[in-house]
Amino acid sequence: MGKSENFFVKNCLHVLTFYFLCWAVWACINWPSLELVQKLVMGIFAILVLHEYEESYKNRFYKLMGSFFGIDGSNPSPDVHIPALLLIAGMHTLALLFPGQLWLSFGVFVLALFEMFVHSQGIIIFRLKGVSPGWWTAMLMGILAILGIVLVNRSIDYPGIQWLWGILFFLASFALMEIFTHKALGIDMKTAVPHAKAFLKERFGKNQ
């Protein structure tokens, strides 16, 4: 790996932050002329960048993932962040560039709602005494997504099929991210799946 590639890997979260700030400057300059969905997507984009910092703090999120899949996630390699950061940058960039294609923005809304749900469930699954790593920002983006859905439905007339494409857009993007994240974490699904099943059975088995 070359020096430039190594720098990108080690500082990928800062690179994403800089990328977001470039979009933020553009949004501030053009705010009066932006479409409603562009403004909402920018808000979720900002919170998701903060979300990555919150999840990465002391690798708490990866430790939980490791305990679920039966690996040591306490000291993951820097490239484990790249799939999620590419997902965030890619989905938001497309939604900002093509506001007329509402399904792109809806995919971002679904991502925010999914994060809200997963981090809430994480408290139960892992029997945490406090909130799960990333919970605070997940709640913020989920609330903004709900507000966005209400505003879009009040302001824009669109065919409902856009939601189907938005959900499929999210699922395809998220599946690719998970594949590469698992690879970066060194998760072998042949052993990880049985461990995850045993983990859930221990948490929610009939004997509990």
N, CA and C of each residue as an Amber inpcrd file, in Angstrom:
protein
   624
   0.8510000  -1.2050000   0.0000000   0.0000000   0.0000000   0.0000000
   0.8770000   1.2420000   0.0000000   0.5960000   2.1890000  -0.9440000
   1.3800000   3.3980000  -1.0350000   1.1070000   4.3460000   0.1090000
   1.9700000   5.3830000   0.2180000   1.8320000   6.3310000   1.3160000
   0.5010000   7.0620000   1.2490000   0.0770000   7.4650000   0.0340000
  -1.1760000   8.1960000  -0.0980000  -2.3600000   7.3240000   0.2920000
  -2.3320000   6.0390000  -0.1210000  -3.4140000   5.1240000   0.2290000
  -3.4320000   4.8690000   1.7380000  -2.2390000   4.7030000   2.3060000
  -2.1410000   4.4680000   3.7430000  -2.6580000   5.6790000   4.5250000
  -2.3580000   6.8750000   4.0380000  -2.8450000   8.1000000   4.6870000
  -4.3650000   8.1470000   4.6360000  -4.9400000   7.8010000   3.4740000
  -6.3910000   7.8310000   3.3190000  -7.0490000   6.8570000   4.2860000
  -6.4870000   5.6470000   4.4020000  -7.0660000   4.6280000   5.2780000
  -7.0410000   5.0850000   6.7300000  -5.8930000   5.6030000   7.1690000
  -5.7400000   6.0060000   8.5610000  -6.5810000   7.2330000   8.9140000
  -6.8860000   8.0480000   7.9130000  -7.5960000   9.2960000   8.1690000
  -8.9250000   9.3690000   7.4180000  -9.5060000   8.2070000   7.1270000
 -10.6970000   8.1890000   6.2820000 -11.8700000   8.9490000   6.8990000
 -12.0050000   8.9110000   8.2140000 -13.1050000   9.6370000   8.8470000
 -12.9060000  11.1430000   8.7240000 -11.6660000  11.5920000   8.8130000
 -11.3830000  13.0170000   8.6290000 -11.5990000  13.4200000   7.1720000
 -11.2910000  12.5060000   6.2570000 -11.5260000  12.7760000   4.8320000
 -13.0240000  12.9460000   4.5830000 -13.8380000  12.0710000   5.1970000
 -15.2860000  12.1970000   5.0630000 -15.7600000  13.5300000   5.6440000
 -15.1920000  13.9280000   6.7700000 -15.5690000  15.1990000   7.3920000
 -15.2630000  16.3620000   6.4600000 -14.0900000  16.3310000   5.8560000
 -13.7200000  17.3930000   4.9040000 -14.6620000  17.3930000   3.7080000
 -15.0100000  16.1910000   3.2310000 -15.9250000  16.0720000   2.0950000
 -17.2860000  16.6640000   2.4450000 -17.7690000  16.3520000   3.6510000
 -19.0420000  16.9270000   4.0880000 -18.9540000  18.4420000   4.1810000
 -17.8530000  18.9640000   4.7200000 -17.7140000  20.4110000   4.8680000
 -17.7430000  21.1220000   3.5160000 -17.2080000  20.4740000   2.4900000
 -17.2800000  21.0480000   1.1360000 -18.7390000  21.1680000   0.6990000
 -19.5140000  20.1250000   0.9540000 -20.9380000  20.1690000   0.6370000
 -21.6450000  21.2060000   1.5020000 -21.2260000  21.3330000   2.7660000
 -21.8560000  22.2910000   3.6770000 -21.6460000  23.7170000   3.1860000
 -20.4410000  24.0250000   2.7050000 -20.1730000  25.3610000   2.1560000
 -21.0650000  25.6030000   0.9450000 -21.1490000  24.6120000   0.0760000
 -22.0200000  24.7240000  -1.1070000 -23.4670000  24.9610000  -0.6940000
 -23.9310000  24.2120000   0.3180000 -25.3150000  24.3360000   0.7770000
 -25.5830000  25.7160000   1.3690000 -24.6320000  26.2310000   2.1470000
 -24.8060000  27.5610000   2.7480000 -24.9120000  28.6420000   1.6680000
 -24.1010000  28.5340000   0.6380000 -24.1110000  29.5240000  -0.4370000
 -25.4260000  29.4700000  -1.2250000 -25.9360000  28.2580000  -1.4150000
 -27.1090000  28.0740000  -2.2750000 -28.4010000  27.7770000  -1.5030000
 -28.3800000  27.9520000  -0.1740000 -29.5080000  27.5210000   0.6650000
 -30.8840000  28.0130000   0.1970000 -31.0480000  29.2950000  -0.1650000
 -32.3850000  29.7580000  -0.5650000 -32.9440000  29.0230000  -1.7820000
 -32.0660000  28.5510000  -2.6580000 -32.5240000  27.9070000  -3.8940000
 -32.5520000  26.3830000  -3.8090000 -32.1580000  25.8210000  -2.6660000
 -32.1230000  24.3640000  -2.5470000 -33.5320000  23.7980000  -2.4440000
 -33.7040000  22.5980000  -2.9760000 -34.9660000  21.8840000  -2.8250000
 -35.1230000  21.4370000  -1.3660000 -36.3580000  21.2000000  -0.9520000
 -36.6260000  20.7500000   0.4150000 -35.8480000  19.4750000   0.7450000
 -35.8390000  18.5110000  -0.1690000 -35.1620000  17.2510000   0.1220000
 -33.6550000  17.4390000   0.2410000 -33.0930000  18.3940000  -0.4950000
 -31.6580000  18.6610000  -0.3730000 -31.3240000  19.1960000   1.0150000
 -32.1740000  20.0670000   1.5510000 -31.9420000  20.6050000   2.8880000
 -32.0390000  19.4950000   3.9430000 -33.0200000  18.6200000   3.7790000
 -33.1820000  17.5150000   4.7260000 -32.0150000  16.5360000   4.6440000
 -31.5940000  16.2310000   3.4330000 -30.4610000  15.3150000   3.2440000
 -29.1950000  15.9000000   3.8390000 -28.9830000  17.2150000   3.6930000
 -27.8050000  17.8420000   4.2910000 -27.8310000  17.7080000   5.8030000
 -29.0140000  17.8390000   6.3990000 -29.1210000  17.6850000   7.8490000
 -28.7650000  16.2870000   8.3020000 -29.2840000  15.2830000   7.5990000
 -28.9720000  13.8980000   7.9540000 -27.4980000  13.5960000   7.6970000
 -26.9460000  14.1520000   6.6210000 -25.5290000  13.9870000   6.2990000
 -24.6710000  14.4750000   7.4670000 -24.9860000  15.6600000   7.9930000
 -24.2200000  16.2310000   9.1040000 -24.2690000  15.3190000  10.3280000
 -25.4640000  14.8250000  10.6460000 -25.6080000  13.9850000  11.8370000
 -24.9060000  12.6440000  11.6500000 -24.9380000  12.1090000  10.4250000
 -24.2750000  10.8280000  10.1750000 -22.7590000  10.9300000  10.3230000
 -22.1940000  12.0550000   9.9430000 -20.7500000  12.2430000  10.1450000
 -20.4460000  12.2270000  11.6430000 -21.2440000  12.9380000  12.4260000
 -21.0740000  12.9140000  13.8800000 -21.3150000  11.5090000  14.4300000
 -22.2470000  10.8010000  13.8170000 -22.5710000   9.4320000  14.2310000
 -21.3580000   8.5160000  14.1110000 -20.5940000   8.6890000  13.0460000
 -19.3960000   7.8650000  12.8610000 -18.3650000   8.1390000  13.9500000
 -18.2340000   9.3820000  14.3620000 -17.3170000   9.7100000  15.4610000
 -17.8200000   9.1040000  16.7720000 -19.1260000   9.1760000  16.9740000
 -19.6890000   8.6320000  18.2150000 -19.4960000   7.1210000  18.2740000
 -19.7260000   6.4260000  17.1700000 -19.5470000   4.9730000  17.1330000
 -18.0870000   4.5770000  17.3130000 -17.1880000   5.3950000  16.7670000
 -15.7680000   5.0400000  16.7840000 -15.0870000   5.3020000  18.1180000
 -15.7380000   6.0490000  19.0060000 -15.1110000   6.4170000  20.2750000
 -14.7730000   5.1630000  21.0870000 -13.4900000   4.9680000  21.3380000
 -12.9640000   3.8240000  22.0760000 -13.3900000   2.4800000  21.4570000
 -13.7620000   2.5010000  20.1720000 -14.1460000   1.2790000  19.4430000
 -15.2730000   0.5080000  20.1240000 -16.1200000   1.2040000  20.8750000
 -17.1900000   0.5090000  21.6010000 -18.1470000  -0.2180000  20.6570000
 -18.4540000   0.4050000  19.5240000 -19.3800000  -0.2130000  18.5830000
 -18.8090000  -1.5110000  18.0220000 -17.5240000  -1.5030000  17.6950000
 -16.9020000  -2.6880000  17.1160000 -16.6870000  -3.7800000  18.1570000
 -16.5370000  -3.3870000  19.3990000 -16.4660000  -4.3820000  20.4690000
 -17.7900000  -5.1350000  20.5770000 -18.9020000  -4.4090000  20.4680000
 -20.2090000  -5.0550000  20.5170000 -20.4070000  -5.9710000  19.3100000
 -20.0260000  -5.5000000  18.1370000 -20.1250000  -6.3410000  16.9440000
 -19.2920000  -7.6080000  17.1070000 -18.1040000  -7.4310000  17.6880000
 -17.2240000  -8.5820000  17.8910000 -17.8340000  -9.5980000  18.8340000
 -18.4570000  -9.1330000  19.9170000 -19.0780000 -10.0570000  20.8640000
 -20.2530000 -10.7880000  20.2330000 -20.9220000 -10.1540000  19.2940000
 -22.0700000 -10.7690000  18.6150000 -21.6160000 -11.8460000  17.6360000
 -20.5270000 -11.5630000  16.9200000 -20.0540000 -12.4970000  15.8890000
 -18.9240000 -13.4020000  16.3520000 -18.4840000 -13.2360000  17.5980000
 -17.4630000 -14.1220000  18.1240000 -16.0520000 -13.7900000  17.7090000
 -15.7400000 -12.5060000  17.5610000 -14.3840000 -12.0820000  17.2220000
 -13.9670000 -10.9660000  18.1810000 -12.6840000 -10.6110000  18.1360000
 -12.1840000  -9.5140000  18.9510000 -12.2850000  -8.2230000  18.1420000
 -13.2210000  -7.3720000  18.5070000 -13.3970000  -6.1090000  17.7930000
 -12.8420000  -4.9200000  18.5410000 -12.0000000  -5.1600000  19.5230000
 -11.5030000  -4.0730000  20.3650000 -10.4550000  -3.2140000  19.6700000
  -9.7890000  -3.7620000  18.6590000  -8.7410000  -2.9940000  17.9740000
  -8.8010000  -3.2670000  16.4720000  -9.8660000  -2.8190000  15.8110000
 -10.0240000  -3.1110000  14.3780000  -9.0310000  -2.3140000  13.5430000
  -8.7360000  -2.8070000  12.3650000  -7.8390000  -2.0910000  11.4620000
  -8.5440000  -0.8320000  10.9510000  -7.7930000   0.2080000  10.5950000
  -8.4140000   1.4760000  10.1700000  -9.3520000   1.3250000   8.9770000
  -9.0710000   0.3400000   8.0980000  -9.8980000   0.2230000   6.8970000
 -11.2990000  -0.3020000   7.1750000 -11.5870000  -0.6700000   8.4350000
 -12.9330000  -1.1480000   8.7610000 -13.9590000  -0.0270000   8.6240000
 -13.5130000   1.2190000   8.7030000 -14.4260000   2.3570000   8.5930000
 -14.7910000   2.6830000   7.1470000 -13.9630000   2.2820000   6.2070000
 -14.1220000   2.7390000   4.8270000 -15.4690000   2.3630000   4.2060000
 -15.9430000   1.1100000   4.3250000 -17.2310000   0.7810000   3.6940000
 -18.3790000   1.6810000   4.1580000 -18.4680000   1.9430000   5.4710000
 -19.5470000   2.7930000   5.9770000 -19.4010000   4.2280000   5.4730000
 -18.1680000   4.7170000   5.4160000 -17.9500000   6.0870000   4.9730000
 -18.2600000   6.2490000   3.4860000 -17.9350000   5.2290000   2.6910000
 -18.2820000   5.2640000   1.2680000 -19.7880000   5.2090000   1.0780000
 -20.4660000   4.4210000   1.9160000 -21.9260000   4.3670000   1.8670000
 -22.5200000   5.7440000   2.1450000 -22.0550000   6.3740000   3.2130000
 -22.5710000   7.6900000   3.5970000 -22.3110000   8.7060000   2.4880000
 -21.0640000   8.7660000   2.0130000 -20.7150000   9.7440000   0.9790000
 -21.4900000   9.4790000  -0.3060000 -21.5850000   8.2160000  -0.7070000
 -22.2440000   7.8830000  -1.9630000 -23.7310000   8.1680000  -1.9510000
 -24.4290000   7.7000000  -0.9160000 -25.8780000   7.8920000  -0.8540000
 -26.2490000   9.3690000  -0.7850000 -25.5300000  10.1280000   0.0220000
 -25.8640000  11.5420000   0.1800000 -25.4830000  12.3550000  -1.0580000
 -24.3870000  12.0090000  -1.6840000 -23.9870000  12.7190000  -2.8960000
 -25.0330000  12.5670000  -3.9950000 -25.4960000  11.3430000  -4.2090000
 -26.5110000  11.1020000  -5.2400000 -27.8100000  11.8480000  -4.9150000
 -28.2120000  11.8030000  -3.6370000 -29.4500000  12.4850000  -3.2460000
 -29.3400000  14.0000000  -3.4260000 -28.1590000  14.5650000  -3.1670000
 -27.9670000  16.0000000  -3.3080000 -27.8760000  16.4230000  -4.7730000
 -27.2650000  15.5950000  -5.5960000 -27.1010000  15.9250000  -7.0100000
 -28.3950000  15.7760000  -7.7960000 -29.2520000  14.8480000  -7.3750000
 -30.4720000  14.5620000  -8.1280000 -31.7030000  14.6540000  -7.2160000
 -32.0370000  15.8630000  -6.7710000 -33.1810000  16.0130000  -5.8550000
 -34.5150000  15.6430000  -6.4990000 -34.5780000  15.6920000  -7.8360000
 -35.8100000  15.3200000  -8.5140000 -36.1090000  13.8380000  -8.4490000
 -35.0730000  13.0300000  -8.2060000 -35.2530000  11.5900000  -8.0360000
 -35.4710000  11.3290000  -6.5480000 -36.7190000  11.4200000  -6.1220000
 -37.0150000  11.3660000  -4.6930000 -36.5920000  10.0650000  -4.0390000
 -36.5430000   8.9740000  -4.7950000 -36.1720000   7.6920000  -4.2050000
 -34.7560000   7.7160000  -3.6390000 -33.8970000   8.5670000  -4.1940000
 -32.5450000   8.6910000  -3.6440000 -32.5950000   9.3060000  -2.2460000
 -33.3890000  10.3510000  -2.0910000 -33.5550000  10.9720000  -0.7680000
 -34.2730000  10.0350000   0.1870000 -35.2550000   9.2830000  -0.3260000
 -35.9710000   8.3410000   0.5220000 -35.0330000   7.2510000   1.0340000
 -34.0590000   6.8580000   0.2120000 -33.0680000   5.8850000   0.6690000
 -32.2840000   6.4080000   1.8610000 -31.9640000   7.7100000   1.8370000
 -31.2750000   8.3460000   2.9630000 -32.1750000   8.3620000   4.1960000
 -33.4630000   8.6630000   4.0050000 -34.4040000   8.6550000   5.1280000
 -34.4900000   7.2620000   5.7620000 -34.5570000   6.2350000   4.9040000
 -34.6510000   4.8600000   5.4070000 -33.3920000   4.4930000   6.1860000
 -32.2270000   4.9140000   5.6900000 -30.9700000   4.6730000   6.4080000
 -31.0240000   5.2900000   7.8020000 -31.5180000   6.5170000   7.9050000
 -31.6050000   7.1990000   9.1990000 -32.5660000   6.4700000  10.1370000
 -33.7120000   6.0460000   9.6090000 -34.6820000   5.3130000  10.4310000
 -34.1260000   3.9630000  10.8660000 -33.3790000   3.3250000   9.9810000
 -32.7690000   2.0290000  10.3040000 -31.7640000   2.1830000  11.4390000
 -30.9450000   3.2200000  11.3740000 -29.9640000   3.4650000  12.4350000
 -30.6770000   3.7140000  13.7660000 -31.7550000   4.4570000  13.7220000
 -32.5340000   4.7340000  14.9290000 -33.0530000   3.4350000  15.5440000
 -33.5790000   2.5480000  14.7120000 -34.1250000   1.2780000  15.1850000
 -33.0260000   0.3600000  15.7270000 -31.9440000   0.2080000  14.9750000
 -30.8740000  -0.7180000  15.3580000 -30.2270000  -0.3070000  16.6770000
 -29.9630000   0.9780000  16.8400000 -29.2960000   1.4160000  18.0670000
 -30.2230000   1.3340000  19.2740000 -31.5090000   1.4530000  19.0490000
 -32.4550000   1.2620000  20.1470000 -32.5270000  -0.2070000  20.5380000
 -32.5530000  -1.0930000  19.5450000 -32.5930000  -2.5230000  19.8150000
 -31.2910000  -3.0170000  20.4330000 -30.1920000  -2.3520000  20.0940000
 -28.8930000  -2.7590000  20.6320000 -28.8420000  -2.6980000  22.1450000
 -29.5570000  -1.7400000  22.7310000 -29.5970000  -1.6280000  24.1880000
 -30.1940000  -2.8930000  24.7910000 -31.2310000  -3.4300000  24.1360000
 -31.9060000  -4.6360000  24.6290000 -31.0710000  -5.8730000  24.3530000
 -30.5840000  -6.0020000  23.1200000 -29.8520000  -7.2070000  22.7220000
 -28.6010000  -7.4100000  23.5690000 -27.8740000  -6.3190000  23.8140000
 -26.6160000  -6.4350000  24.5610000 -26.7850000  -6.1540000  26.0560000
 -28.0250000  -5.9270000  26.4860000 -28.3220000  -5.6770000  27.9000000
 -27.4380000  -4.5760000  28.4660000 -27.4110000  -3.4630000  27.7510000
 -26.5620000  -2.3550000  28.1480000 -27.1920000  -1.5660000  29.2920000
 -26.3660000  -1.1090000  30.1870000 -26.8560000  -0.2810000  31.2910000
 -27.1470000   1.1420000  30.8200000 -26.4220000   1.5620000  29.8020000
 -26.6600000   2.8790000  29.2130000 -27.1300000   2.7310000  27.7870000
 -26.8830000   3.7310000  26.9770000 -27.2730000   3.6880000  25.5750000
 -26.1930000   2.9880000  24.7640000 -26.5540000   2.5410000  23.5720000
 -25.5870000   1.8810000  22.6890000 -24.6950000   2.9250000  22.0290000
 -23.4800000   2.5370000  21.6270000 -22.5760000   3.4840000  20.9660000
 -23.1900000   4.0230000  19.6790000 -23.4040000   5.3130000  19.6180000
 -24.0270000   5.9160000  18.4500000 -25.5050000   6.2200000  18.6400000
 -26.0430000   5.9300000  19.8330000 -27.4890000   6.0750000  20.0630000
 -27.9600000   7.5140000  19.9350000 -27.2280000   8.4510000  20.5120000
 -27.6800000   9.8370000  20.5370000 -27.8420000  10.3970000  19.1300000
 -26.8270000  10.2220000  18.3040000 -26.9160000  10.7450000  16.9400000
 -27.9010000   9.9380000  16.1000000 -28.0470000   8.6440000  16.3890000
 -29.0310000   7.8310000  15.6760000 -30.4440000   8.3450000  15.9390000
 -30.7110000   8.7330000  17.1890000 -32.0220000   9.2810000  17.5180000
 -32.2510000  10.6070000  16.7860000 -31.2330000  11.4490000  16.7420000
 -31.3710000  12.7460000  16.0730000 -31.6760000  12.5710000  14.5910000
 -30.9210000  11.6860000  13.9260000 -31.1540000  11.5260000  12.4890000
 -32.4940000  10.8460000  12.2180000 -32.9130000   9.9430000  13.1000000
 -34.1990000   9.2940000  12.9370000 -35.3460000  10.2940000  13.0650000
 -35.2450000  11.1820000  14.0520000 -36.2700000  12.2170000  14.2420000
 -36.3140000  13.1500000  13.0340000 -35.1300000  13.5090000  12.5160000
 -35.0890000  14.3780000  11.3370000 -35.6880000  13.6730000  10.1260000
 -35.4440000  12.3750000   9.9950000 -36.0160000  11.6200000   8.8810000
 -37.5440000  11.5820000   8.9680000 -38.0640000  11.3760000  10.1720000
 -39.5260000  11.3660000  10.3650000 -40.1080000  12.7330000  10.0100000
 -39.4440000  13.7940000  10.4850000 -39.8780000  15.1450000  10.1470000
 -39.8240000  15.3520000   8.6380000 -38.7600000  14.8530000   8.0150000
 -38.6080000  14.9860000   6.5720000 -39.7220000  14.2970000   5.8070000
 -40.1010000  13.1100000   6.2450000 -41.1810000  12.3660000   5.5910000
 -42.4890000  13.1510000   5.6760000 -42.7530000  13.7240000   6.8470000
 -43.9760000  14.5200000   7.0290000 -43.9650000  15.7320000   6.0990000
 -42.8470000  16.4480000   6.0590000 -42.7530000  17.6550000   5.2360000
 -42.8520000  17.3380000   3.7510000 -42.1880000  16.2720000   3.3270000
 -42.2340000  15.8910000   1.9070000 -43.6580000  15.5220000   1.5000000
 -44.3350000  14.7700000   2.3570000 -45.6980000  14.3550000   2.0240000
 -46.6770000  15.5180000   2.0220000 -46.3820000  16.5610000   2.7740000
 -47.2350000  17.7520000   2.7830000 -46.9430000  18.6770000   1.6150000
 -45.7010000  18.6300000   1.1060000 -45.2680000  19.6290000   0.1360000
 -45.1380000  19.1130000  -1.2910000 -44.9350000  17.8090000  -1.4610000
 -44.6150000  17.2680000  -2.7840000 -45.5920000  16.1600000  -3.1480000
 -46.0830000  16.2120000  -4.3670000 -46.9410000  15.1580000  -4.8930000
 -46.0610000  14.1970000  -5.6870000 -46.0080000  12.9460000  -5.2880000
 -45.1240000  11.9770000  -5.9420000 -45.7700000  10.5890000  -5.9340000
 -45.3800000   9.7290000  -6.8770000 -45.9220000   8.3630000  -6.8960000
 -45.3330000   7.5250000  -5.7620000 -46.1730000   6.7090000  -5.1330000
 -45.7280000   5.9060000  -3.9930000 -44.6330000   4.9180000  -4.3270000
 -44.4960000   4.5540000  -5.6240000 -43.4650000   3.5880000  -6.0320000
 -42.0700000   4.1110000  -5.7000000 -41.9480000   5.4450000  -5.5310000
 -40.6480000   6.0320000  -5.1790000 -40.1260000   5.4480000  -3.8660000
 -41.0440000   5.1270000  -2.9510000 -40.6150000   4.5470000  -1.6810000
 -40.0310000   3.1500000  -1.8670000 -40.6050000   2.3790000  -2.7840000
 -40.0690000   1.0440000  -3.0590000 -38.6500000   1.1440000  -3.5790000
 -38.4280000   2.0470000  -4.5390000 -37.0670000   2.2160000  -5.0660000
 -36.1190000   2.7280000  -3.9880000 -36.6160000   3.6000000  -3.1260000
 -35.7730000   4.1100000  -2.0480000 -35.3490000   3.0230000  -1.0820000
 -36.2870000   2.1420000  -0.7310000 -35.9700000   1.0340000   0.1710000
 -34.9790000   0.0720000  -0.4840000 -35.1970000  -0.2220000  -1.7720000
 -34.2760000  -1.1120000  -2.4880000 -32.8900000  -0.4810000  -2.6170000
 -32.8530000   0.8320000  -2.8400000 -31.5880000   1.5580000  -2.9080000
 -30.8270000   1.4340000  -1.5980000 -31.5320000   1.6090000  -0.4880000
 -30.9050000   1.4610000   0.8250000 -30.4230000   0.0350000   1.0490000
 -31.2710000  -0.9470000   0.7670000 -30.9200000  -2.3460000   1.0330000
 -29.6980000  -2.7790000   0.2210000 -29.6540000  -2.3950000  -1.0500000
 -28.5200000  -2.7730000  -1.8910000 -27.2300000  -2.1240000  -1.3930000
 -27.3040000  -0.8270000  -1.0500000 -26.1270000  -0.1060000  -0.5620000
 -25.6550000  -0.6730000   0.7710000 -26.6070000  -0.9380000   1.6680000
 -26.2570000  -1.4250000   2.9960000 -25.6810000  -2.8420000   2.9270000
 -26.2240000  -3.6720000   2.0450000 -25.7130000  -5.0350000   1.9060000
 -24.2630000  -5.0300000   1.4430000 -23.9460000  -4.1750000   0.4820000
 -22.5610000  -4.0680000   0.0150000 -21.6420000  -3.5970000   1.1340000
 -22.1120000  -2.6070000   1.9080000 -21.3120000  -2.1090000   3.0250000
 -21.0330000  -3.2150000   4.0350000 -22.0600000  -4.0010000   4.3710000
 -21.9010000  -5.0680000   5.3540000 -20.9130000  -6.1320000   4.8800000
 -20.9700000  -6.4750000   3.6030000 -20.0560000  -7.4790000   3.0500000
 -18.6060000  -7.0440000   3.2500000 -18.3120000  -5.7910000   2.8900000
 -16.9320000  -5.3100000   2.9770000 -16.5240000  -5.0050000   4.4180000
 -17.4780000  -4.6020000   5.2630000 -17.1590000  -4.3750000   6.6730000
 -16.8140000  -5.6910000   7.3560000 -17.5860000  -6.7350000   7.0890000
 -17.3020000  -8.0530000   7.6660000 -15.9360000  -8.5610000   7.2180000
 -15.6080000  -8.3080000   5.9460000 -14.2990000  -8.7180000   5.4370000
 -13.1820000  -7.9760000   6.1610000 -13.3700000  -6.6620000   6.3720000
 -12.3530000  -5.8660000   7.0570000 -12.1900000  -6.2810000   8.5140000
 -13.2880000  -6.7180000   9.1440000 -13.2290000  -7.1640000  10.5350000
 -12.7230000  -8.5970000  10.6660000 -12.6160000  -9.2970000   9.5400000
 -12.1570000 -10.6820000   9.5780000 -13.2320000 -11.6450000  10.0450000
 -14.4980000 -11.3120000   9.7570000 -15.6030000 -12.1690000  10.1750000
 -15.8070000 -13.2900000   9.1690000 -15.7180000 -14.5200000   9.6280000
 -16.0070000 -15.6930000   8.8160000 -17.4510000 -16.1030000   9.0940000
 -18.3100000 -15.9510000   8.1010000 -19.7310000 -16.1820000   8.3180000
 -20.0460000 -17.6230000   8.7100000 -19.1880000 -18.5680000   8.3360000
 -19.4330000 -19.9660000   8.6970000 -19.4010000 -20.1690000  10.2120000
 -18.5660000 -19.4020000  10.8760000 -18.4990000 -19.4910000  12.3420000
 -19.2660000 -18.3670000  13.0120000 -19.3930000 -17.2250000  12.3130000
 -20.0550000 -16.0690000  12.9040000 -21.5600000 -16.2760000  13.0410000
 -22.1810000 -16.8780000  12.0330000 -23.6360000 -17.0750000  12.0800000
 -24.0490000 -17.9780000  13.2420000 -23.4000000 -19.1480000  13.4240000
 -23.7540000 -19.9730000  14.5950000 -23.5370000 -19.2480000  15.9140000
 -22.4570000 -18.4540000  15.9940000 -22.1860000 -17.7090000  17.2240000
 -23.2910000 -16.6730000  17.4630000 -23.7110000 -15.9900000  16.3960000
 -24.7690000 -14.9900000  16.5320000 -26.0770000 -15.6370000  16.9700000
 -26.3850000 -16.8120000  16.4000000 -27.6040000 -17.5250000  16.7880000
 -27.5570000 -17.9270000  18.2620000 -26.3930000 -18.4210000  18.6900000
 -26.2400000 -18.8160000  20.0930000 -26.3430000 -17.6010000  21.0100000
 -25.8010000 -16.4790000  20.5520000 -25.8530000 -15.2390000  21.3230000
 -27.3040000 -14.8120000  21.5330000 -28.0890000 -14.8260000  20.4590000
 -29.4960000 -14.4240000  20.5450000 -30.3120000 -15.4210000  21.3550000
 -29.9840000 -16.7120000  21.2260000 -30.7030000 -17.7310000  21.9950000
 -30.4580000 -17.5440000  23.4860000 -29.2200000 -17.1920000  23.8210000
 -28.8840000 -16.9700000  25.2450000 -29.6220000 -15.7440000  25.7760000
 -29.8090000 -14.7330000  24.9030000 -30.4780000 -13.5140000  25.3380000
 -31.9960000 -13.6830000  25.3910000 -32.5550000 -14.3880000  24.4110000
 -34.0080000 -14.4110000  24.2780000 -34.5870000 -15.8240000  24.2760000
 -33.8190000 -16.8100000  24.7570000 -34.3040000 -18.1890000  24.8060000
 -35.4760000 -18.3410000  25.7490000 -36.1950000 -19.4480000  25.5930000
 -37.3910000 -19.6830000  26.3980000 -37.0820000 -19.7960000  27.8860000
 -35.8350000 -20.1660000  28.1870000 -35.4740000 -20.3430000  29.5920000
 -35.1660000 -19.0230000  30.2800000 -35.1810000 -17.9160000  29.4750000
 -34.8570000 -16.6080000  30.0900000 -36.0790000 -16.0490000  30.8040000
